[in-house]
């Protein structure tokens, strides 16, 4: 293995070890999610901005994943409609309010929303948590304190208030994104390569989902998990859950 591969691998292992040490807050957040699912609730997940959407996609209709996950996938910030366009929109104050309104089938008082954004500082991100609080929802944030604390307070990416996601949520899970995201230096190249944000986000949210399944079992509730549709019997195993949740989850049908 060359030294750049080794650097990338070891850096990611180190980040995942840090995330894994947050057992107390992950368990506390998972208990909230499990309690909601046990009461037939839907769990909302949003990645407000660019690549953060992939964390919401990761837990939607996923093999071994929980069925009652409502991924909020806004076309405005999805890269398929333009990467730079996504960047502009995630910096637009007030935009998040209308995105949440578009998912009005849920987002009610007492419901849970997981907000995943490794940077945790843009307008859509902060407006999402503030609006969720206004709606009296339970908020879980997956983001990086290290990045938010180091970014200059007057950076144009920031919400006008200067708030950080990790300080505004009810439960904060640190994804430990390194400042700058990319971590591998190549001799003769000024900019580092080897981005880490998506891996940080996805690893953290999957730990949360795993612990939620464990908590559901502890409550005596059979976890509503998807089976891979690519396995024999997968379609049959999933059919009842599809019929139950397609009317309640915007992007499932």
Backbone as numpy.savetxt, mean C-alpha at the origin, in Angstrom:
# Nx Ny Nz CAx CAy CAz Cx Cy Cz
28.54 -14.07 -8.40 27.69 -12.87 -8.40 28.57 -11.63 -8.40
28.28 -10.68 -9.31 29.12 -9.48 -9.34 28.78 -8.56 -8.17
29.64 -7.58 -7.93 29.51 -6.77 -6.72 28.24 -5.93 -6.72
27.77 -5.51 -7.89 26.54 -4.71 -7.95 25.32 -5.56 -7.57
25.28 -6.81 -8.07 24.19 -7.71 -7.70 24.21 -7.95 -6.19
25.42 -8.15 -5.67 25.58 -8.42 -4.23 25.12 -7.23 -3.40
25.46 -6.03 -3.83 25.03 -4.83 -3.12 23.52 -4.71 -3.10
22.90 -4.93 -4.26 21.44 -4.82 -4.35 20.77 -5.87 -3.47
21.22 -7.10 -3.56 20.64 -8.19 -2.77 20.77 -7.91 -1.27
21.97 -7.55 -0.84 22.20 -7.34 0.59 21.45 -6.13 1.13
21.33 -5.09 0.30 20.57 -3.92 0.72 19.10 -4.28 0.92
18.54 -5.03 -0.02 17.14 -5.43 0.10 16.91 -6.35 1.29
17.84 -7.25 1.53 17.72 -8.13 2.70 17.73 -7.30 3.98
18.62 -6.33 4.03 18.68 -5.46 5.20 17.39 -4.68 5.42
16.82 -4.18 4.34 15.55 -3.45 4.44 14.44 -4.38 4.93
14.36 -5.57 4.37 13.32 -6.51 4.77 13.47 -6.93 6.23
14.70 -7.05 6.69 14.92 -7.37 8.10 14.39 -6.25 9.00
14.61 -5.01 8.60 14.10 -3.87 9.38 12.58 -3.88 9.41
11.96 -4.10 8.25 10.49 -4.13 8.19 9.95 -5.24 9.08
10.61 -6.40 9.05 10.13 -7.56 9.79 10.18 -7.37 11.30
10.98 -6.43 11.77 11.12 -6.21 13.21 9.99 -5.38 13.80
9.03 -4.96 12.98 7.92 -4.13 13.45 6.70 -4.99 13.81
6.97 -6.09 14.47 5.90 -7.04 14.77 4.76 -6.45 15.57
5.06 -5.57 16.50 4.01 -5.04 17.37 2.99 -4.21 16.59
3.46 -3.27 15.78 2.52 -2.41 15.05 1.83 -3.19 13.93
2.56 -4.11 13.28 1.93 -4.92 12.24 0.82 -5.77 12.84
1.08 -6.36 13.99 0.06 -7.16 14.65 -1.14 -6.32 15.06
-0.89 -5.14 15.60 -2.00 -4.26 16.02 -2.86 -3.87 14.83
-2.21 -3.51 13.71 -2.96 -3.13 12.51 -3.71 -4.34 11.95
-3.07 -5.50 11.96 -3.70 -6.72 11.45 -4.92 -7.10 12.28
-4.88 -6.86 13.57 -6.05 -7.15 14.42 -7.24 -6.29 14.00
-6.97 -5.03 13.66 -8.06 -4.15 13.19 -8.65 -4.68 11.88
-7.76 -5.10 10.97 -8.23 -5.61 9.68 -9.01 -6.90 9.87
-8.49 -7.80 10.69 -9.15 -9.08 10.92 -10.53 -8.88 11.55
-10.62 -7.97 12.48 -11.91 -7.69 13.13 -12.91 -7.18 12.11
-12.46 -6.33 11.20 -13.35 -5.80 10.17 -13.81 -6.90 9.22
-12.88 -7.73 8.78 -13.24 -8.82 7.87 -14.18 -9.81 8.55
-13.93 -10.08 9.82 -14.80 -10.98 10.58 -16.23 -10.45 10.65
-16.37 -9.13 10.56 -17.70 -8.49 10.57 -18.18 -8.18 9.15
-17.62 -8.88 8.17 -18.00 -8.77 6.76 -17.62 -7.41 6.16
-16.54 -6.83 6.64 -16.09 -5.55 6.12 -15.19 -5.69 4.90
-15.05 -4.58 4.19 -14.15 -4.47 3.05 -12.95 -3.62 3.47
-11.76 -4.03 3.05 -10.54 -3.29 3.38 -10.10 -2.52 2.14
-9.98 -1.22 2.25 -9.59 -0.37 1.14 -8.07 -0.19 1.13
-7.49 -0.23 -0.06 -6.04 -0.05 -0.21 -5.79 0.92 -1.36
-4.95 1.92 -1.11 -4.62 2.89 -2.15 -3.12 3.16 -2.13
-2.55 3.26 -3.34 -1.17 3.68 -3.49 -1.18 5.01 -4.20
-1.28 6.11 -3.48 -1.53 7.42 -4.11 -0.31 7.99 -4.82
-0.14 7.57 -6.08 0.91 8.16 -6.90 1.78 7.13 -7.59
1.86 7.22 -8.91 2.84 6.48 -9.70 2.98 5.01 -9.36
4.21 4.60 -9.09 4.51 3.20 -8.83 3.86 2.69 -7.54
3.43 3.57 -6.67 2.78 3.13 -5.43 1.50 2.35 -5.71
0.90 2.59 -6.89 -0.29 1.83 -7.28 -0.03 0.32 -7.28
1.22 -0.07 -7.51 1.53 -1.49 -7.60 1.32 -2.21 -6.28
1.43 -1.51 -5.17 1.18 -2.15 -3.88 -0.29 -2.48 -3.72
-1.16 -1.60 -4.22 -2.60 -1.87 -4.18 -2.95 -3.01 -5.13
-2.32 -3.02 -6.30 -2.56 -4.11 -7.25 -2.06 -5.44 -6.70
-1.00 -5.41 -5.92 -0.41 -6.63 -5.37 -1.40 -7.42 -4.52
-2.29 -6.73 -3.81 -3.18 -7.43 -2.88 -4.60 -7.58 -3.43
-4.81 -7.24 -4.69 -6.11 -7.42 -5.32 -6.13 -8.73 -6.10
-7.07 -9.63 -5.74 -7.26 -10.89 -6.47 -5.93 -11.63 -6.60
-5.24 -11.78 -5.46 -3.91 -12.38 -5.44 -3.97 -13.79 -4.90
-3.26 -14.73 -5.51 -3.19 -16.09 -5.00 -2.69 -16.08 -3.55
-3.47 -16.65 -2.65 -3.11 -16.62 -1.24 -3.47 -15.32 -0.55
-4.08 -14.40 -1.29 -4.43 -13.09 -0.74 -5.87 -13.06 -0.26
-6.17 -12.07 0.54 -7.52 -11.91 1.09 -8.48 -11.38 0.03
-9.68 -11.94 0.02 -10.66 -11.56 -1.00 -11.27 -10.18 -0.79
-11.60 -9.78 0.44 -12.30 -8.49 0.60 -11.38 -7.27 0.58
-10.56 -7.17 -0.47 -9.64 -6.05 -0.64 -10.13 -5.17 -1.77
-10.44 -3.93 -1.47 -10.90 -2.97 -2.47 -9.72 -2.07 -2.86
-9.05 -2.42 -3.95 -7.93 -1.62 -4.42 -8.46 -0.38 -5.14
-8.02 0.77 -4.68 -8.41 2.04 -5.29 -7.35 2.38 -6.32
-7.68 2.17 -7.59 -6.72 2.32 -8.68 -7.16 3.48 -9.58
-6.64 4.64 -9.28 -7.05 5.86 -9.99 -6.32 5.99 -11.32
-7.04 6.16 -12.43 -6.39 6.33 -13.73 -5.46 7.53 -13.79
-5.76 8.57 -13.00 -4.94 9.77 -13.05 -3.51 9.56 -12.62
-3.29 8.65 -11.68 -1.93 8.41 -11.21 -1.34 7.11 -11.74
-2.10 6.38 -12.55 -1.59 5.14 -13.11 -0.63 5.45 -14.26
0.52 4.82 -14.23 1.56 5.13 -15.22 1.15 4.83 -16.65
0.18 3.94 -16.83 -0.23 3.58 -18.19 -0.79 4.78 -18.95
-1.26 5.79 -18.23 -1.80 6.98 -18.89 -0.78 8.11 -18.99
0.45 7.83 -18.63 1.51 8.83 -18.74 2.26 8.99 -17.44
3.55 8.71 -17.46 4.34 8.75 -16.24 4.46 10.17 -15.68
4.79 11.11 -16.53 4.93 12.50 -16.06 3.57 13.06 -15.67
2.54 12.67 -16.40 1.17 13.07 -16.04 0.84 12.61 -14.62
1.21 11.38 -14.31 1.00 10.85 -12.97 1.69 11.71 -11.92
2.90 12.13 -12.23 3.67 12.98 -11.33 2.99 14.31 -11.06
2.43 14.90 -12.13 1.70 16.16 -11.96 0.47 15.97 -11.07
-0.26 14.89 -11.34 -1.54 14.69 -10.64 -1.32 14.37 -9.17
-0.30 13.58 -8.86 -0.08 13.24 -7.45 0.32 14.47 -6.63
0.74 15.53 -7.31 1.10 16.78 -6.63 -0.06 17.78 -6.59
-1.23 17.39 -7.06 -2.36 18.32 -7.15 -3.19 18.30 -5.87
-3.18 19.39 -5.09 -3.97 19.42 -3.87 -5.46 19.29 -4.16
-6.16 18.54 -3.34 -7.60 18.37 -3.47 -8.04 17.24 -4.37
-7.13 16.71 -5.16 -7.49 15.67 -6.13 -7.98 14.40 -5.43
-7.35 14.03 -4.34 -7.67 12.77 -3.66 -9.11 12.70 -3.19
-9.68 13.84 -2.80 -11.05 13.85 -2.28 -12.02 13.26 -3.30
-11.88 13.66 -4.55 -12.80 13.19 -5.59 -12.53 11.73 -5.97
-11.27 11.32 -5.86 -10.97 9.91 -6.10 -11.70 9.04 -5.08
-11.65 9.44 -3.83 -12.35 8.67 -2.80 -13.86 8.73 -3.01
-14.37 9.85 -3.46 -15.81 9.94 -3.76 -16.22 8.96 -4.84
-15.32 8.70 -5.79 -15.63 7.79 -6.89 -15.77 6.35 -6.42
-15.28 6.06 -5.22 -15.39 4.72 -4.64 -16.41 4.73 -3.50
-17.52 5.42 -3.73 -18.48 5.68 -2.66 -19.22 4.44 -2.17
-19.02 3.30 -2.85 -19.64 2.07 -2.36 -19.07 1.72 -0.98
-17.91 2.23 -0.66 -17.30 1.99 0.63 -16.84 3.30 1.26
-15.70 3.24 1.93 -15.09 4.43 2.54 -16.03 5.09 3.54
-16.58 4.27 4.42 -17.54 4.73 5.43 -16.86 4.83 6.80
-17.47 5.54 7.74 -16.92 5.61 9.09 -16.67 4.23 9.68
-15.51 4.07 10.28 -15.16 2.80 10.90 -14.47 1.83 9.98
-14.55 2.05 8.65 -13.87 1.17 7.72 -12.37 1.47 7.72
-11.62 0.53 7.16 -10.16 0.62 7.17 -9.63 0.96 5.79
-8.68 1.88 5.76 -7.98 2.18 4.51 -6.48 2.07 4.76
-5.81 1.34 3.87 -4.35 1.20 3.92 -3.78 2.11 2.84
-2.93 3.03 3.23 -2.34 4.00 2.32 -0.86 3.65 2.17
-0.48 3.27 0.95 0.89 2.80 0.70 1.60 3.77 -0.23
2.58 4.45 0.30 3.37 5.37 -0.51 4.73 5.53 0.18
5.76 4.99 -0.43 7.07 4.94 0.22 7.61 6.32 0.56
7.26 7.32 -0.25 7.73 8.68 -0.01 6.88 9.37 1.05
5.57 9.23 0.93 4.66 9.69 1.98 4.56 11.18 2.17
4.72 11.94 1.07 4.75 13.40 1.24 3.93 14.16 0.19
3.51 13.48 -0.89 2.86 14.24 -1.96 1.43 14.64 -1.60
0.85 15.54 -2.38 -0.46 16.08 -2.05 -1.54 15.02 -2.02
-1.54 14.13 -3.02 -2.57 13.10 -3.04 -2.46 12.18 -1.82
-1.26 11.89 -1.44 -1.02 11.02 -0.29 -1.56 11.65 1.00
-1.18 12.88 1.24 -1.59 13.55 2.48 -3.08 13.87 2.46
-3.61 14.30 1.31 -5.04 14.56 1.23 -5.85 13.29 1.46
-5.33 12.14 1.04 -6.03 10.88 1.25 -6.17 10.59 2.74
-5.09 10.72 3.49 -5.18 10.41 4.92 -6.03 11.44 5.66
-5.95 12.71 5.27 -6.76 13.73 5.93 -8.25 13.52 5.64
-8.57 13.17 4.40 -9.96 12.92 4.04 -10.48 11.65 4.73
-9.64 10.63 4.81 -10.03 9.41 5.51 -10.32 9.70 6.99
-9.53 10.57 7.56 -9.76 10.95 8.96 -11.09 11.70 9.08
-11.37 12.58 8.12 -12.64 13.31 8.14 -13.83 12.35 8.07
-13.63 11.23 7.35 -14.69 10.23 7.21 -14.71 9.25 8.38
-13.83 9.50 9.36 -13.75 8.67 10.57 -13.39 7.22 10.24
-12.49 7.06 9.28 -11.97 5.75 8.93 -10.73 5.44 9.77
-10.40 4.17 9.86 -9.15 3.74 10.49 -8.07 3.74 9.42
-6.96 4.41 9.68 -5.91 4.56 8.67 -4.65 3.80 9.04
-4.14 3.07 8.05 -2.88 2.35 8.18 -1.96 2.88 7.08
-0.79 3.34 7.46 0.14 3.89 6.48 1.38 3.04 6.34
1.76 2.74 5.11 3.04 2.07 4.82 3.88 3.08 4.07
4.94 3.55 4.69 5.75 4.63 4.13 7.11 4.65 4.82
7.98 5.55 4.40 9.33 5.62 4.95 9.54 6.90 5.76
9.75 6.74 7.04 10.06 7.91 7.87 11.40 8.51 7.48
12.36 7.65 7.16 13.69 8.13 6.81 13.65 9.09 5.62
12.88 8.71 4.61 12.80 9.57 3.43 12.10 10.88 3.76
10.94 10.79 4.41 10.15 11.98 4.70 10.92 12.98 5.56
11.67 12.47 6.51 12.41 13.36 7.41 13.58 14.06 6.72
14.14 13.41 5.71 15.31 13.99 5.04 14.95 14.93 3.90
13.77 14.75 3.31 13.40 15.60 2.17 13.20 17.04 2.64
13.77 18.02 1.97 13.62 19.41 2.39 12.15 19.80 2.52
11.81 20.59 3.52 10.41 20.95 3.77 9.78 21.77 2.65
10.59 22.41 1.82 10.04 23.24 0.74 10.11 22.55 -0.62
10.33 21.24 -0.64 10.43 20.54 -1.92 9.08 20.56 -2.63
9.05 20.78 -3.96 7.77 20.89 -4.68 6.93 19.61 -4.66
7.52 18.48 -4.34 6.74 17.24 -4.25 5.83 17.22 -3.03
6.11 18.05 -2.06 5.39 17.99 -0.79 3.98 18.59 -0.88
3.11 18.07 -0.01 1.80 18.68 0.23 2.02 20.10 0.75
1.17 21.04 0.41 1.36 22.43 0.88 1.49 22.55 2.39
0.90 21.63 3.12 0.97 21.68 4.58 2.33 21.23 5.12
3.10 20.52 4.29 4.36 19.97 4.74 4.23 18.73 5.60
3.01 18.19 5.69 2.78 17.02 6.54 3.42 15.77 5.95
3.68 14.80 6.82 4.21 13.50 6.43 3.19 12.42 6.75
3.02 11.47 5.84 2.04 10.41 6.02 2.25 9.66 7.33
3.50 9.36 7.66 3.75 8.52 8.83 3.28 9.18 10.14
3.16 10.49 10.13 2.72 11.20 11.33 1.20 11.36 11.41
0.49 11.04 10.34 -0.94 11.32 10.27 -1.84 10.09 10.40
-1.28 8.89 10.24 -2.09 7.67 10.25 -2.24 7.12 11.67
-3.26 6.26 11.83 -3.46 5.60 13.13 -2.40 4.54 13.39
-2.01 3.84 12.33 -0.98 2.80 12.43 0.07 3.04 11.36
1.31 3.17 11.76 2.40 3.46 10.82 3.35 2.27 10.74
3.48 1.71 9.53 4.45 0.64 9.26 5.54 1.23 8.39
6.75 1.23 8.89 7.88 1.84 8.18 8.40 0.86 7.13
8.35 1.28 5.85 8.86 0.42 4.77 10.36 0.62 4.56
10.93 1.59 5.29 12.39 1.81 5.30 12.99 2.07 3.92
12.25 2.77 3.07 12.83 3.19 1.80 14.05 4.06 2.05
15.20 3.75 1.46 16.37 4.62 1.62 16.17 5.95 0.90
16.77 6.98 1.39 16.69 8.29 0.75 17.27 8.20 -0.65
16.46 8.57 -1.64 16.90 8.50 -3.03 16.42 7.28 -3.76
15.91 6.27 -3.01 15.28 5.08 -3.61 16.30 4.12 -4.21
17.05 4.54 -5.21 18.04 3.68 -5.85 19.27 3.52 -4.95
19.88 2.33 -4.97 20.91 2.03 -3.97 22.23 1.51 -4.54
22.31 1.28 -5.84 23.51 0.65 -6.41 24.33 1.67 -7.20
25.60 1.77 -6.85 26.51 2.66 -7.55 27.24 1.88 -8.65
27.31 2.47 -9.84 28.06 1.90 -10.96 29.22 2.85 -11.25
30.39 2.31 -11.28 31.56 3.16 -11.54 31.41 3.86 -12.89
31.59 5.18 -12.87 31.47 5.97 -14.08 30.08 6.51 -14.33
29.13 6.18 -13.44 27.75 6.65 -13.59 27.39 7.50 -12.38
26.94 8.72 -12.63 26.65 9.65 -11.53 25.42 9.24 -10.72
24.37 8.77 -11.41 23.11 8.43 -10.75 23.12 6.96 -10.31
22.72 6.71 -9.08 22.59 5.33 -8.62 21.47 4.63 -9.37
21.52 3.32 -9.44 20.47 2.50 -10.04 20.02 1.48 -8.99
19.13 0.57 -9.40 18.64 -0.43 -8.45 17.60 0.16 -7.50
16.39 0.50 -8.00 15.35 1.08 -7.15 14.81 0.06 -6.14
14.28 0.57 -5.04 13.84 -0.31 -3.95 12.40 -0.07 -3.49
11.78 1.02 -3.91 10.51 1.44 -3.32 9.41 0.39 -3.43
9.24 -0.18 -4.62 8.15 -1.14 -4.80 8.36 -2.38 -3.96
9.59 -2.86 -3.89 9.88 -4.05 -3.07 9.62 -3.74 -1.61
10.02 -2.57 -1.15 9.76 -2.17 0.24 8.26 -2.18 0.53
7.49 -1.56 -0.35 6.05 -1.45 -0.15 5.37 -2.82 -0.16
5.71 -3.62 -1.16 5.04 -4.91 -1.34 5.39 -5.87 -0.21
6.64 -5.88 0.21 7.03 -6.76 1.31 6.27 -6.37 2.58
6.20 -5.07 2.85 5.51 -4.62 4.06 4.03 -4.96 4.05
3.35 -4.73 2.92 1.91 -5.00 2.89 1.63 -6.50 2.92
2.52 -7.31 2.35 2.31 -8.75 2.43 2.51 -9.27 3.85
3.44 -8.69 4.61 3.56 -9.06 6.01 2.27 -8.74 6.75
1.69 -7.60 6.44 0.43 -7.20 7.08 -0.69 -8.17 6.72
-0.74 -8.60 5.46 -1.78 -9.55 5.04 -1.57 -10.92 5.71
-0.32 -11.37 5.80 -0.03 -12.65 6.45 -0.47 -12.63 7.90
-0.15 -11.54 8.60 -0.53 -11.45 10.01 -2.04 -11.35 10.17
-2.72 -10.73 9.21 -4.18 -10.65 9.26 -4.79 -12.05 9.15
-4.26 -12.86 8.26 -4.75 -14.24 8.13 -4.57 -14.98 9.45
-3.43 -14.79 10.06 -3.17 -15.43 11.36 -4.17 -14.97 12.41
-4.47 -13.68 12.42 -5.42 -13.14 13.39 -6.83 -13.67 13.14
-7.21 -13.82 11.88 -8.53 -14.38 11.56 -8.65 -15.81 12.07
-7.61 -16.59 11.87 -7.62 -17.96 12.38 -7.78 -17.95 13.90
-7.08 -17.02 14.56 -7.19 -16.90 16.00 -8.58 -16.52 16.47
-9.32 -15.83 15.63 -10.70 -15.46 15.96 -11.69 -16.58 15.64
-11.18 -17.66 15.06 -12.06 -18.76 14.67 -12.79 -18.50 13.37
-12.26 -17.57 12.55 -12.86 -17.21 11.27 -12.03 -17.80 10.14
-12.67 -18.49 9.22 -11.94 -19.01 8.07 -11.52 -17.85 7.17
-10.23 -17.65 6.96 -9.78 -16.53 6.13 -10.28 -16.67 4.70
-10.92 -15.63 4.15 -11.40 -15.68 2.76 -10.26 -15.43 1.79
-9.55 -16.49 1.45 -8.35 -16.39 0.62 -8.60 -16.88 -0.79
-7.98 -16.19 -1.75 -8.05 -16.63 -3.14 -7.10 -17.79 -3.38
-7.52 -18.71 -4.21 -6.64 -19.75 -4.73 -6.20 -19.31 -6.12
-5.00 -19.65 -6.52 -4.54 -19.29 -7.86 -5.49 -19.84 -8.91
-5.98 -18.96 -9.78 -6.87 -19.39 -10.86 -6.13 -20.23 -11.89
-4.80 -20.26 -11.78 -3.99 -21.05 -12.70 -3.74 -22.47 -12.22
-4.28 -22.80 -11.05 -4.17 -24.15 -10.52 -5.43 -24.94 -10.84
-5.33 -26.26 -10.96 -6.53 -27.07 -11.13 -7.50 -26.83 -9.97
-8.74 -26.55 -10.29 -9.75 -26.29 -9.27 -9.80 -24.86 -8.78
-8.91 -24.02 -9.31 -8.86 -22.64 -8.85 -10.12 -21.86 -9.12
-10.63 -21.97 -10.33 -11.85 -21.25 -10.69 -13.01 -21.67 -9.80
-13.13 -22.96 -9.55 -14.23 -23.46 -8.72 -14.07 -22.99 -7.28
-12.84 -23.01 -6.78 -12.60 -22.60 -5.39 -12.91 -21.12 -5.17
-12.72 -20.31 -6.21 -12.89 -18.86 -6.08 -14.30 -18.38 -6.37
-15.12 -19.21 -6.98 -16.39 -18.73 -7.53 -17.29 -18.09 -6.48
-17.44 -18.71 -5.35 -18.35 -18.18 -4.32 -17.86 -16.81 -3.83
-16.56 -16.66 -3.66 -16.02 -15.38 -3.21 -16.17 -14.32 -4.29
-16.01 -14.71 -5.54 -16.22 -13.76 -6.64 -17.66 -13.24 -6.64
-18.60 -14.14 -6.50 -20.01 -13.74 -6.50 -20.33 -12.83 -5.31
-19.67 -13.08 -4.20 -19.93 -12.27 -3.00 -19.33 -10.87 -3.12
-18.10 -10.80 -3.63 -17.37 -9.54 -3.55 -17.37 -8.70 -4.83
-17.65 -9.28 -5.98 -17.67 -8.47 -7.20 -18.63 -7.27 -7.10
-19.82 -7.42 -6.50 -20.70 -6.25 -6.38 -20.17 -5.18 -5.42
-19.20 -5.53 -4.60 -18.72 -4.61 -3.56 -17.33 -4.06 -3.85
-16.63 -4.64 -4.80 -15.25 -4.23 -5.09 -15.13 -3.81 -6.54
-14.81 -2.55 -6.73 -14.89 -1.90 -8.05 -14.10 -2.61 -9.13
-12.87 -3.04 -8.83 -11.99 -3.57 -9.87 -11.90 -5.10 -9.85
-12.80 -5.76 -9.16 -12.74 -7.21 -9.08 -13.47 -7.89 -10.23
-14.56 -7.30 -10.69 -15.35 -7.95 -11.73 -14.76 -7.83 -13.13
